[in-house]
């Protein structure tokens, strides 16, 4: 296991009714808030009224930035940073899923900098201070409510890039599973793929003796496989939604990746797809992941893939490493199909015209240091495999 330092400073208020703590949390930073949210679902659900009523009752003023896109744009970040400066705001309250929270994180550092958003995304070493962020989570997927990273899209250059800094961690996050009852079946399934992919990125790693981390990773994967089908059938099943939400938070708060090498593969490959075609991130990950597993399966990678297959999908452990791994990959693919995810690039509007260009854009030198090293040609072949059913 590699050396590591672990900081998890975000306070979590988990469960029904925890929104009552929002005013006391905000007042730690002041009384002037930038309220950020997406396309308006929080108004339909009544959560917007709940939040703003609490603000009014506690003499908290707010300015709104709405309409944040599912793949948040640099323009939204710069607009939010400008609002903070114009109104001399004290903190940000992000009400939404990972896109709203990621956008808010980027706003938090941009408003404190002389640089624009994209400069900080591409040069995170320039990040200094950050405005405090508090989140109210409405979707289980990215884990952004308890981590230090964000992903921002630049449609001018067809780039979707992640960046991170400890100052971007939310001060506190309210995680009420009831706020996910109205999330659509499709978005619930996409969120599941995102959670599982976060876990895979560290689970399949050169470090082989991190048993605590891998055991936690397996418990998160098992929760997704068990509870997402229940949530799809019973959207207001509290137990299912609570387990999925906690899986999301723990899937990327740092616990499963400490002591690991942590060079991610499927996420940067997917970011290129959604930067060019603006597809849902989780759907792209679901399409890519089984093909990546199949492509890199060999004698070296088979033992860990077999462990995954046996632990998560109860594949017969008496099978050879290769055969068990193959069966586990197929079961993962079938699971994604069963929860309603599109499983070819064609089904999300992507053909073969840009695959070579996107493979070139996705490739980076770090891919030679991953658990299963990839070349640019490997990425192209994985993309091509995604054009047809497995």
Secondary structure, DSSP 8 states (H G I E B T S, - for coil): ----------EEEESTTGGGGHHHHHTTT-SEEEEE--SSHHHHHTHHHHHHHHHHHTT-EEEEE----SS-BHHHHHHHHHHHHHHT--EEEEEESHHHHHHHHHHHHHTTSSS-HHHHHH-GGG-----EEEEEE--SSS-GGGSSEEEEEETTTTEEEEEE-GGGS-SEEEE-GGGGTTS-HHHHHHHHHHHHHHHHHHHSSS----HHHHHHHHHHHHHHHHHHHHHHH-TT-HHHHHHHHHHHHHHTSSTTTTTS-----HHHHHHHHHHHH---HHHHHHHHHHHHHHHH-STTTHHHHHHHHHHHH---TTS-HHHHHHHHHHHHHHHHHHTT---SGGGGT--STTHHHHHHHH--GGGGGSTT---HHHHHHHHHHTTS--
